[in-house]
Amino acid sequence: MKLRSYIINNLTKKKGRTILMVIGIILACNGMIVINLMTEKYSRISSSFFTPFSDYDQIVERGTDYIQLLPISSSINQNNQIEIEEIFNVNTIPCLLISNNLEITSFNPSYIVGLNLEDMSILFDKMQLDSGSWPENQNQIIVGDFWVDEGNMTFFNETFQITGSTTPSYSILDRMIYVDLSKLQNLTGLPNQLSVIFIPNEVEEQNFLIEDFETEFPQLDLLTIEEIDDIKGGLSSYINNISFVLSSFSTISALIFIFSIETINVYSKKKDFDLFVILGTPKKKIIGLLLSESIFLISIGLVLGLPLSILSFSLIWTKMLQSLGQGRFITIFINETHWLINTLPLKIFLSTSLIIFLCGLVFTIIPALIALKKYNLGDIKQKY
């Protein structure tokens, strides 16, 4: 018991070393968790972004970058819609997407979607309104929950009344603004132009019609669910590989950091080892005391590091979004922190804590065994 008190007193007296060790654990914890959260965030975005309307296939302009899913300012003529409906014998849903940026994945703060008023509730069947109601005229719109507090919105020198809001599962698109199709076509000077024509998935079963259609209309391409899955699978695999590399790098860096800290801690206790050996303390007891000290320090580091990693991730993600024009810093930071707390990634936290704990203990035992192996009472007596 006295020796345990000695260790606690030793940590208290050597405050500088103790603080540095705790800071080292906090930094290692932060590095591992933040990298893992970043890669997981991108993985979620890539996996959910490609299937916002799972009940529909899309016909788009051939040559469009399908990674964007919804091409912007496509040159599909609305007259093609009638021919498509006759070929496939289905009711389609036309769409026009307008953005100030060329890529939908650019986190631009607003995307304006043109849809026929009567088609909105059909296309968004699985994405119920959180509040309000569907638009009833061309001067009414619905918005993603990012814009829910706006009341009215003005764009293209026209003011619209927000009648309802919705929360999509693909979080980037919570900034969407849904306007009547013909109204948006007139405002943007794109009469009879569409970005996407959505068709029901049952067309997938008519392979011969799909082949005939793409032969007859070489400028158009039917992007089926199977093709979307192929694209999504390829991109998800790519992101997962990047995630693995980054996670491995951050883990190895953290472990090297912890190893250095624990090794320095053990070898800074040479005089303590001398005293323990002179007092006849068994080596197992000495190692046990060192492990107790490591557990104490690692526990403090994790207790401080885990919540700090949430704030660090929210800060990094917020700065990234703000640099891309997302809005006010404090608003984004609060939203991101709230989202992270609500979707607390226990798996990442637990695995990080376990790795740091196990490696911290191993990196304590190995240097201690090496150091104690050199000790014998005769040499210590001669030394002193």
C-alpha beads as a LAMMPS data file, in Angstrom:
LAMMPS data file: protein, C-alpha beads

384 atoms
383 bonds

1 atom types
1 bond types

-500.0 500.0 xlo xhi
-500.0 500.0 ylo yhi
-500.0 500.0 zlo zhi

Masses

1 110.0

Atoms # bond

1 1 1 0.000 0.000 0.000
2 1 1 2.903 2.327 0.876
3 1 1 4.531 1.621 -2.479
4 1 1 1.280 2.475 -4.268
5 1 1 1.149 5.740 -2.345
6 1 1 4.749 6.316 -3.381
7 1 1 3.799 5.980 -7.068
8 1 1 0.903 8.441 -6.706
9 1 1 3.146 10.881 -4.867
10 1 1 5.791 10.429 -7.544
11 1 1 3.284 11.331 -10.267
12 1 1 2.181 14.343 -8.251
13 1 1 5.721 15.580 -7.678
14 1 1 6.756 15.138 -11.304
15 1 1 3.808 17.098 -12.673
16 1 1 5.534 18.085 -15.913
17 1 1 6.212 14.501 -16.972
18 1 1 2.749 13.374 -15.853
19 1 1 1.020 16.155 -17.796
20 1 1 3.072 15.412 -20.924
21 1 1 2.171 11.723 -20.736
22 1 1 -1.539 12.514 -20.389
23 1 1 -1.329 14.979 -23.297
24 1 1 0.383 12.272 -25.357
25 1 1 -2.477 9.834 -24.692
26 1 1 -5.030 12.536 -25.556
27 1 1 -3.273 13.330 -28.860
28 1 1 -3.017 9.649 -29.779
29 1 1 -6.719 9.171 -28.986
30 1 1 -7.658 12.279 -30.977
31 1 1 -5.636 11.290 -34.023
32 1 1 -7.108 7.800 -34.248
33 1 1 -10.730 8.820 -33.622
34 1 1 -10.784 11.914 -35.853
35 1 1 -9.292 10.041 -38.826
36 1 1 -11.750 7.175 -38.349
37 1 1 -14.703 9.558 -38.040
38 1 1 -13.665 11.433 -41.177
39 1 1 -13.379 8.280 -43.258
40 1 1 -16.639 6.898 -41.870
41 1 1 -18.403 10.173 -42.695
42 1 1 -17.229 9.997 -46.301
43 1 1 -18.218 6.325 -46.505
44 1 1 -21.725 7.127 -45.297
45 1 1 -22.060 9.944 -47.804
46 1 1 -20.899 7.774 -50.705
47 1 1 -23.113 4.817 -49.754
48 1 1 -26.324 6.813 -49.258
49 1 1 -25.839 9.462 -51.938
50 1 1 -26.463 7.178 -54.910
51 1 1 -29.915 5.872 -54.007
52 1 1 -32.083 8.793 -52.893
53 1 1 -35.004 7.524 -54.964
54 1 1 -34.689 3.743 -54.761
55 1 1 -37.961 3.073 -56.578
56 1 1 -36.769 4.654 -59.820
57 1 1 -34.238 4.290 -62.602
58 1 1 -32.940 7.419 -64.287
59 1 1 -32.549 8.401 -67.906
60 1 1 -29.814 10.981 -68.331
61 1 1 -27.709 12.484 -71.081
62 1 1 -25.053 10.042 -72.274
63 1 1 -21.570 11.216 -71.364
64 1 1 -22.689 12.853 -68.117
65 1 1 -20.444 12.145 -65.153
66 1 1 -22.592 9.561 -63.376
67 1 1 -20.623 9.946 -60.166
68 1 1 -22.690 13.112 -59.711
69 1 1 -25.868 10.997 -59.984
70 1 1 -27.985 14.008 -60.949
71 1 1 -26.369 15.892 -63.858
72 1 1 -26.728 19.660 -63.871
73 1 1 -28.202 21.576 -66.826
74 1 1 -28.445 18.464 -68.979
75 1 1 -29.547 18.912 -72.571
76 1 1 -32.306 16.306 -72.461
77 1 1 -35.307 17.694 -74.269
78 1 1 -38.655 17.288 -72.582
79 1 1 -40.105 15.942 -75.811
80 1 1 -38.105 12.767 -75.168
81 1 1 -40.317 12.112 -72.162
82 1 1 -43.322 11.258 -74.355
83 1 1 -41.266 8.844 -76.462
84 1 1 -39.818 7.213 -73.340
85 1 1 -43.267 6.687 -71.830
86 1 1 -44.509 5.114 -75.073
87 1 1 -41.508 2.772 -75.359
88 1 1 -41.581 1.549 -71.767
89 1 1 -45.314 1.981 -71.181
90 1 1 -44.749 3.725 -67.842
91 1 1 -45.435 7.073 -66.208
92 1 1 -42.217 9.017 -65.769
93 1 1 -41.163 11.918 -63.541
94 1 1 -39.111 14.707 -65.168
95 1 1 -36.606 16.724 -63.128
96 1 1 -34.414 19.786 -63.603
97 1 1 -31.523 20.437 -61.246
98 1 1 -29.804 23.822 -61.052
99 1 1 -26.684 24.692 -59.080
100 1 1 -24.039 27.390 -59.076
101 1 1 -21.350 24.723 -59.104
102 1 1 -20.508 22.002 -61.599
103 1 1 -20.428 19.160 -59.087
104 1 1 -23.248 18.131 -56.810
105 1 1 -20.690 16.667 -54.405
106 1 1 -19.095 20.079 -53.878
107 1 1 -21.165 20.910 -50.751
108 1 1 -22.565 23.996 -52.462
109 1 1 -25.136 25.479 -50.082
110 1 1 -28.142 25.219 -52.392
111 1 1 -29.496 23.019 -55.155
112 1 1 -32.782 23.906 -56.767
113 1 1 -34.800 20.979 -58.102
114 1 1 -37.622 21.439 -60.573
115 1 1 -40.447 18.889 -60.288
116 1 1 -44.077 18.921 -61.321
117 1 1 -46.148 19.782 -58.251
118 1 1 -48.182 16.588 -58.541
119 1 1 -45.003 14.468 -58.835
120 1 1 -43.288 15.699 -55.656
121 1 1 -45.220 13.523 -53.215
122 1 1 -44.820 10.511 -55.546
123 1 1 -41.056 10.793 -55.971
124 1 1 -40.566 11.501 -52.262
125 1 1 -42.957 8.789 -51.146
126 1 1 -40.421 7.319 -48.671
127 1 1 -39.251 10.712 -47.509
128 1 1 -42.266 12.134 -45.690
129 1 1 -42.506 15.813 -44.894
130 1 1 -41.298 16.719 -41.413
131 1 1 -43.601 19.712 -41.295
132 1 1 -46.077 21.637 -43.414
133 1 1 -47.607 20.433 -46.652
134 1 1 -46.786 19.917 -50.309
135 1 1 -46.882 23.027 -52.570
136 1 1 -50.214 23.841 -54.205
137 1 1 -49.076 26.534 -56.660
138 1 1 -45.965 27.720 -58.481
139 1 1 -45.067 30.284 -55.799
140 1 1 -44.804 27.675 -53.061
141 1 1 -41.831 25.378 -52.397
142 1 1 -40.613 22.694 -50.018
143 1 1 -37.045 22.631 -48.702
144 1 1 -34.517 20.405 -46.972
145 1 1 -34.393 20.878 -43.211
146 1 1 -31.314 23.109 -43.567
147 1 1 -33.622 25.907 -44.798
148 1 1 -36.604 25.180 -42.535
149 1 1 -36.341 28.449 -40.565
150 1 1 -36.123 30.705 -43.623
151 1 1 -39.872 31.376 -43.955
152 1 1 -39.677 32.788 -47.496
153 1 1 -36.842 32.442 -50.000
154 1 1 -35.792 34.604 -52.927
155 1 1 -33.807 33.323 -55.886
156 1 1 -33.715 34.284 -59.575
157 1 1 -35.337 37.559 -58.397
158 1 1 -38.472 35.664 -57.376
159 1 1 -39.831 35.207 -53.834
160 1 1 -41.299 31.854 -52.801
161 1 1 -43.263 30.725 -49.761
162 1 1 -41.940 27.647 -47.916
163 1 1 -44.870 25.337 -47.206
164 1 1 -42.998 22.312 -45.838
165 1 1 -39.630 20.727 -45.078
166 1 1 -38.129 17.271 -45.275
167 1 1 -35.056 15.489 -43.898
168 1 1 -33.373 13.241 -46.472
169 1 1 -31.245 10.295 -45.423
170 1 1 -28.444 11.609 -47.633
171 1 1 -27.459 14.597 -45.501
172 1 1 -25.796 16.685 -48.222
173 1 1 -29.136 17.064 -49.976
174 1 1 -30.832 18.598 -46.936
175 1 1 -30.057 21.885 -48.716
176 1 1 -32.301 21.063 -51.671
177 1 1 -35.061 23.461 -52.701
178 1 1 -37.978 21.914 -54.613
179 1 1 -39.771 24.169 -57.094
180 1 1 -42.423 23.647 -59.732
181 1 1 -40.712 22.381 -62.900
182 1 1 -42.209 24.806 -65.436
183 1 1 -41.555 27.738 -63.097
184 1 1 -37.872 26.797 -62.733
185 1 1 -37.499 26.246 -66.477
186 1 1 -38.773 29.771 -67.149
187 1 1 -36.676 31.384 -64.408
188 1 1 -33.456 29.757 -65.609
189 1 1 -34.081 30.233 -69.309
190 1 1 -34.105 26.480 -69.945
191 1 1 -37.510 25.886 -71.546
192 1 1 -38.324 22.213 -72.176
193 1 1 -34.984 21.130 -70.700
194 1 1 -34.574 18.340 -68.132
195 1 1 -31.708 16.912 -66.095
196 1 1 -33.202 13.524 -65.336
197 1 1 -36.248 11.512 -66.290
198 1 1 -37.156 9.031 -63.535
199 1 1 -38.841 5.793 -64.556
200 1 1 -40.184 3.004 -62.287
201 1 1 -37.818 0.109 -61.569
202 1 1 -39.997 -2.486 -63.316
203 1 1 -38.323 -1.370 -66.559
204 1 1 -35.253 -3.289 -65.353
205 1 1 -37.065 -6.516 -66.168
206 1 1 -37.388 -5.476 -69.814
207 1 1 -33.767 -5.770 -70.871
208 1 1 -34.575 -5.957 -74.562
209 1 1 -36.455 -2.642 -74.341
210 1 1 -33.543 -1.003 -72.547
211 1 1 -31.108 -2.156 -75.235
212 1 1 -33.428 -1.043 -78.024
213 1 1 -33.987 2.303 -76.345
214 1 1 -30.283 3.070 -75.931
215 1 1 -29.721 2.089 -79.563
216 1 1 -32.535 4.322 -80.801
217 1 1 -31.516 7.254 -78.590
218 1 1 -27.685 7.180 -78.511
219 1 1 -27.561 10.597 -76.780
220 1 1 -29.484 9.228 -73.780
221 1 1 -28.547 6.562 -71.264
222 1 1 -30.729 4.535 -68.924
223 1 1 -28.909 4.378 -65.588
224 1 1 -30.449 1.313 -63.941
225 1 1 -30.287 0.340 -60.273
226 1 1 -27.758 -2.357 -61.162
227 1 1 -25.496 0.193 -62.824
228 1 1 -25.872 2.548 -59.871
229 1 1 -24.884 -0.292 -57.538
230 1 1 -21.803 -0.939 -59.678
231 1 1 -20.802 2.713 -59.490
232 1 1 -21.551 2.870 -55.781
233 1 1 -19.676 -0.352 -55.147
234 1 1 -16.596 0.885 -57.004
235 1 1 -16.567 4.223 -55.220
236 1 1 -17.282 2.638 -51.827
237 1 1 -14.393 0.236 -52.373
238 1 1 -12.120 3.143 -53.272
239 1 1 -13.155 5.111 -50.176
240 1 1 -12.821 2.029 -47.972
241 1 1 -9.260 1.504 -49.244
242 1 1 -8.405 5.122 -48.467
243 1 1 -10.050 4.724 -45.065
244 1 1 -7.965 1.640 -44.337
245 1 1 -4.718 3.388 -45.282
246 1 1 -5.508 6.520 -43.266
247 1 1 -6.757 4.537 -40.260
248 1 1 -3.683 2.298 -40.344
249 1 1 -1.362 5.303 -40.602
250 1 1 -3.065 7.116 -37.722
251 1 1 -3.060 3.961 -35.580
252 1 1 0.616 3.218 -36.224
253 1 1 1.548 6.859 -35.537
254 1 1 -0.433 6.807 -32.295
255 1 1 1.164 3.526 -31.200
256 1 1 4.677 4.830 -31.888
257 1 1 3.775 7.903 -29.862
258 1 1 2.481 5.798 -26.947
259 1 1 5.526 3.504 -27.143
260 1 1 7.857 6.494 -26.913
261 1 1 5.949 7.927 -23.953
262 1 1 5.856 4.653 -22.014
263 1 1 9.500 3.846 -22.729
264 1 1 10.647 7.269 -21.543
265 1 1 8.470 6.863 -18.462
266 1 1 9.983 3.471 -17.567
267 1 1 13.617 4.476 -18.135
268 1 1 13.148 7.702 -16.165
269 1 1 12.543 5.577 -13.084
270 1 1 16.078 4.117 -12.720
271 1 1 16.494 5.496 -9.202
272 1 1 13.064 4.159 -8.285
273 1 1 14.098 0.718 -9.519
274 1 1 17.283 0.906 -7.444
275 1 1 15.246 1.684 -4.347
276 1 1 12.715 -1.076 -5.007
277 1 1 15.464 -3.689 -5.512
278 1 1 17.285 -2.616 -2.320
279 1 1 14.024 -2.927 -0.410
280 1 1 13.654 -6.444 -1.763
281 1 1 10.522 -5.746 -3.782
282 1 1 9.729 -8.639 -6.172
283 1 1 10.036 -7.762 -9.860
284 1 1 6.418 -8.814 -10.425
285 1 1 5.368 -6.277 -7.808
286 1 1 7.402 -3.536 -9.467
287 1 1 5.866 -4.293 -12.879
288 1 1 2.422 -4.359 -11.259
289 1 1 2.991 -0.895 -9.839
290 1 1 4.150 0.395 -13.236
291 1 1 1.058 -1.103 -14.866
292 1 1 -1.143 0.567 -12.250
293 1 1 0.503 3.888 -13.055
294 1 1 0.012 3.357 -16.795
295 1 1 -3.639 2.386 -16.349
296 1 1 -4.179 5.501 -14.245
297 1 1 -2.566 7.798 -16.812
298 1 1 -4.229 6.132 -19.824
299 1 1 -7.630 6.352 -18.111
300 1 1 -7.202 10.079 -17.541
301 1 1 -6.038 10.523 -21.153
302 1 1 -9.064 8.648 -22.540
303 1 1 -11.575 10.383 -20.269
304 1 1 -10.304 13.716 -21.585
305 1 1 -9.469 12.529 -25.105
306 1 1 -12.790 10.959 -26.115
307 1 1 -14.979 14.071 -25.691
308 1 1 -12.175 16.239 -27.046
309 1 1 -12.072 14.081 -30.189
310 1 1 -15.761 14.875 -30.792
311 1 1 -15.034 18.597 -30.582
312 1 1 -11.914 18.225 -32.756
313 1 1 -13.803 16.357 -35.480
314 1 1 -16.693 18.850 -35.381
315 1 1 -14.241 21.739 -35.619
316 1 1 -12.340 20.246 -38.595
317 1 1 -15.543 19.275 -40.436
318 1 1 -17.100 22.680 -39.733
319 1 1 -14.069 24.571 -41.043
320 1 1 -14.126 22.449 -44.191
321 1 1 -17.828 23.073 -44.793
322 1 1 -17.515 26.767 -44.008
323 1 1 -14.667 27.139 -46.493
324 1 1 -17.056 25.760 -49.113
325 1 1 -19.721 28.344 -48.337
326 1 1 -21.976 26.436 -45.961
327 1 1 -22.837 29.342 -43.672
328 1 1 -22.052 30.687 -40.207
329 1 1 -19.337 28.867 -38.265
330 1 1 -21.194 28.575 -34.949
331 1 1 -24.376 27.242 -36.595
332 1 1 -22.528 24.556 -38.543
333 1 1 -20.396 23.633 -35.523
334 1 1 -23.423 23.164 -33.261
335 1 1 -25.251 21.109 -35.915
336 1 1 -22.257 18.850 -36.560
337 1 1 -21.557 18.356 -32.847
338 1 1 -25.224 17.604 -32.186
339 1 1 -25.282 15.108 -35.076
340 1 1 -22.156 13.356 -33.812
341 1 1 -23.453 13.099 -30.243
342 1 1 -26.777 11.706 -31.469
343 1 1 -25.043 9.121 -33.666
344 1 1 -22.300 8.366 -31.137
345 1 1 -19.903 5.933 -32.883
346 1 1 -19.387 3.593 -29.925
347 1 1 -17.539 1.057 -32.070
348 1 1 -14.822 3.582 -32.955
349 1 1 -14.566 4.840 -29.377
350 1 1 -14.370 1.358 -27.867
351 1 1 -11.876 0.006 -30.412
352 1 1 -9.647 3.073 -30.017
353 1 1 -9.767 2.833 -26.221
354 1 1 -8.981 -0.888 -26.328
355 1 1 -6.023 -0.433 -28.683
356 1 1 -4.555 2.381 -26.589
357 1 1 -5.069 0.431 -23.353
358 1 1 -3.557 -2.822 -24.601
359 1 1 -0.628 -1.178 -26.344
360 1 1 0.003 1.116 -23.386
361 1 1 0.237 -1.886 -21.086
362 1 1 2.402 -3.898 -23.473
363 1 1 4.717 -0.922 -24.006
364 1 1 5.026 -0.647 -20.217
365 1 1 5.790 -4.322 -19.580
366 1 1 8.433 -4.809 -22.293
367 1 1 10.714 -1.854 -21.367
368 1 1 10.246 -2.669 -17.658
369 1 1 11.314 -6.289 -18.152
370 1 1 14.355 -5.168 -20.154
371 1 1 15.297 -2.619 -17.509
372 1 1 14.788 -4.959 -14.541
373 1 1 16.753 -7.732 -16.197
374 1 1 19.929 -5.673 -15.766
375 1 1 19.421 -5.210 -12.041
376 1 1 21.051 -7.219 -9.261
377 1 1 21.546 -6.263 -5.659
378 1 1 25.368 -6.549 -5.765
379 1 1 25.742 -4.009 -8.571
380 1 1 23.380 -1.569 -6.860
381 1 1 25.272 -1.773 -3.532
382 1 1 28.534 -1.139 -5.353
383 1 1 26.947 1.795 -7.172
384 1 1 25.858 3.456 -3.967

Bonds

1 1 1 2
2 1 2 3
3 1 3 4
4 1 4 5
5 1 5 6
6 1 6 7
7 1 7 8
8 1 8 9
9 1 9 10
10 1 10 11
11 1 11 12
12 1 12 13
13 1 13 14
14 1 14 15
15 1 15 16
16 1 16 17
17 1 17 18
18 1 18 19
19 1 19 20
20 1 20 21
21 1 21 22
22 1 22 23
23 1 23 24
24 1 24 25
25 1 25 26
26 1 26 27
27 1 27 28
28 1 28 29
29 1 29 30
30 1 30 31
31 1 31 32
32 1 32 33
33 1 33 34
34 1 34 35
35 1 35 36
36 1 36 37
37 1 37 38
38 1 38 39
39 1 39 40
40 1 40 41
41 1 41 42
42 1 42 43
43 1 43 44
44 1 44 45
45 1 45 46
46 1 46 47
47 1 47 48
48 1 48 49
49 1 49 50
50 1 50 51
51 1 51 52
52 1 52 53
53 1 53 54
54 1 54 55
55 1 55 56
56 1 56 57
57 1 57 58
58 1 58 59
59 1 59 60
60 1 60 61
61 1 61 62
62 1 62 63
63 1 63 64
64 1 64 65
65 1 65 66
66 1 66 67
67 1 67 68
68 1 68 69
69 1 69 70
70 1 70 71
71 1 71 72
72 1 72 73
73 1 73 74
74 1 74 75
75 1 75 76
76 1 76 77
77 1 77 78
78 1 78 79
79 1 79 80
80 1 80 81
81 1 81 82
82 1 82 83
83 1 83 84
84 1 84 85
85 1 85 86
86 1 86 87
87 1 87 88
88 1 88 89
89 1 89 90
90 1 90 91
91 1 91 92
92 1 92 93
93 1 93 94
94 1 94 95
95 1 95 96
96 1 96 97
97 1 97 98
98 1 98 99
99 1 99 100
100 1 100 101
101 1 101 102
102 1 102 103
103 1 103 104
104 1 104 105
105 1 105 106
106 1 106 107
107 1 107 108
108 1 108 109
109 1 109 110
110 1 110 111
111 1 111 112
112 1 112 113
113 1 113 114
114 1 114 115
115 1 115 116
116 1 116 117
117 1 117 118
118 1 118 119
119 1 119 120
120 1 120 121
121 1 121 122
122 1 122 123
123 1 123 124
124 1 124 125
125 1 125 126
126 1 126 127
127 1 127 128
128 1 128 129
129 1 129 130
130 1 130 131
131 1 131 132
132 1 132 133
133 1 133 134
134 1 134 135
135 1 135 136
136 1 136 137
137 1 137 138
138 1 138 139
139 1 139 140
140 1 140 141
141 1 141 142
142 1 142 143
143 1 143 144
144 1 144 145
145 1 145 146
146 1 146 147
147 1 147 148
148 1 148 149
149 1 149 150
150 1 150 151
151 1 151 152
152 1 152 153
153 1 153 154
154 1 154 155
155 1 155 156
156 1 156 157
157 1 157 158
158 1 158 159
159 1 159 160
160 1 160 161
161 1 161 162
162 1 162 163
163 1 163 164
164 1 164 165
165 1 165 166
166 1 166 167
167 1 167 168
168 1 168 169
169 1 169 170
170 1 170 171
171 1 171 172
172 1 172 173
173 1 173 174
174 1 174 175
175 1 175 176
176 1 176 177
177 1 177 178
178 1 178 179
179 1 179 180
180 1 180 181
181 1 181 182
182 1 182 183
183 1 183 184
184 1 184 185
185 1 185 186
186 1 186 187
187 1 187 188
188 1 188 189
189 1 189 190
190 1 190 191
191 1 191 192
192 1 192 193
193 1 193 194
194 1 194 195
195 1 195 196
196 1 196 197
197 1 197 198
198 1 198 199
199 1 199 200
200 1 200 201
201 1 201 202
202 1 202 203
203 1 203 204
204 1 204 205
205 1 205 206
206 1 206 207
207 1 207 208
208 1 208 209
209 1 209 210
210 1 210 211
211 1 211 212
212 1 212 213
213 1 213 214
214 1 214 215
215 1 215 216
216 1 216 217
217 1 217 218
218 1 218 219
219 1 219 220
220 1 220 221
221 1 221 222
222 1 222 223
223 1 223 224
224 1 224 225
225 1 225 226
226 1 226 227
227 1 227 228
228 1 228 229
229 1 229 230
230 1 230 231
231 1 231 232
232 1 232 233
233 1 233 234
234 1 234 235
235 1 235 236
236 1 236 237
237 1 237 238
238 1 238 239
239 1 239 240
240 1 240 241
241 1 241 242
242 1 242 243
243 1 243 244
244 1 244 245
245 1 245 246
246 1 246 247
247 1 247 248
248 1 248 249
249 1 249 250
250 1 250 251
251 1 251 252
252 1 252 253
253 1 253 254
254 1 254 255
255 1 255 256
256 1 256 257
257 1 257 258
258 1 258 259
259 1 259 260
260 1 260 261
261 1 261 262
262 1 262 263
263 1 263 264
264 1 264 265
265 1 265 266
266 1 266 267
267 1 267 268
268 1 268 269
269 1 269 270
270 1 270 271
271 1 271 272
272 1 272 273
273 1 273 274
274 1 274 275
275 1 275 276
276 1 276 277
277 1 277 278
278 1 278 279
279 1 279 280
280 1 280 281
281 1 281 282
282 1 282 283
283 1 283 284
284 1 284 285
285 1 285 286
286 1 286 287
287 1 287 288
288 1 288 289
289 1 289 290
290 1 290 291
291 1 291 292
292 1 292 293
293 1 293 294
294 1 294 295
295 1 295 296
296 1 296 297
297 1 297 298
298 1 298 299
299 1 299 300
300 1 300 301
301 1 301 302
302 1 302 303
303 1 303 304
304 1 304 305
305 1 305 306
306 1 306 307
307 1 307 308
308 1 308 309
309 1 309 310
310 1 310 311
311 1 311 312
312 1 312 313
313 1 313 314
314 1 314 315
315 1 315 316
316 1 316 317
317 1 317 318
318 1 318 319
319 1 319 320
320 1 320 321
321 1 321 322
322 1 322 323
323 1 323 324
324 1 324 325
325 1 325 326
326 1 326 327
327 1 327 328
328 1 328 329
329 1 329 330
330 1 330 331
331 1 331 332
332 1 332 333
333 1 333 334
334 1 334 335
335 1 335 336
336 1 336 337
337 1 337 338
338 1 338 339
339 1 339 340
340 1 340 341
341 1 341 342
342 1 342 343
343 1 343 344
344 1 344 345
345 1 345 346
346 1 346 347
347 1 347 348
348 1 348 349
349 1 349 350
350 1 350 351
351 1 351 352
352 1 352 353
353 1 353 354
354 1 354 355
355 1 355 356
356 1 356 357
357 1 357 358
358 1 358 359
359 1 359 360
360 1 360 361
361 1 361 362
362 1 362 363
363 1 363 364
364 1 364 365
365 1 365 366
366 1 366 367
367 1 367 368
368 1 368 369
369 1 369 370
370 1 370 371
371 1 371 372
372 1 372 373
373 1 373 374
374 1 374 375
375 1 375 376
376 1 376 377
377 1 377 378
378 1 378 379
379 1 379 380
380 1 380 381
381 1 381 382
382 1 382 383
383 1 383 384
